Amino acid sequence: MKRMIAKTILCLVMGLVYGIAQAQKSAEVQSALDQRMRLIEDKISSEQIAEGYYIIVGVYSHYKGACTKMKRIQQLGIKAAVFTHPENQMSYTYIEKAFDTRGRAGEMLLKLLRLPEFSEAKLWVLKVGSKLAK
């Protein structure tokens, strides 16, 4: 009986230690994600660029460079597109579409960061438009 109680206590303690370790790991992962998920706001005023949260994978001074990046991403089976900033004339390559919330863009960003092709990439979220909620 004492042995059974001791085993039960040991299992409970091990479970508690494991839970604490997992919580610490989750906090570390969240901190790393917070550092990786930069949000840049830009008040782009253009009818050609829809409001939303864009996952930016590259910014280029030449449109051709942005298109090359877009094609490489599309070869991975991922939707990508390009827009040109109307004020600075830089070409932005982005993933999928303009997301309606930062959270949805963040979910997609996390999916991308799990892929080997993007694990070391410098991806970020660009907020376009002033009417969007955070």
QUIFEN-V632362 format. One record per pair of residues at least 12 apart in sequence whose ideal C-beta (glycine too) atoms are under 7 Angstrom apart, sorted by the first residue. I is the first residue (numbers start at 0). GAP is how many residues later the second one is. Records with the same first field share a line. If there is no record, write none. Layout:
I->GAP  GAP
This chain:
32->77
35->77
36->69  72  88
37->86  87
38->63  86  88
39->84  86  87
40->86
41->84  85  86
42->87
43->41  42  84
45->40
48->34  79
49->48
50->47  77  78  80  81
51->46  47  48  76  77
52->45  46  48  49  52  72  74
53->40  44  71  72  74
54->39  40  41  50  53  54  57  68  70
55->36  38  67  68  70
56->12  16  36  37  38  64  66
57->35
58->31  33
59->30  31
60->29
61->29
62->21  28
65->16  25  26  27
66->15
68->24
69->12  23
72->22
75->41
77->17
78->16  17
79->13  14  15
80->13
94->13  17
95->12
97->30
101->23  32
104->20
108->14  16
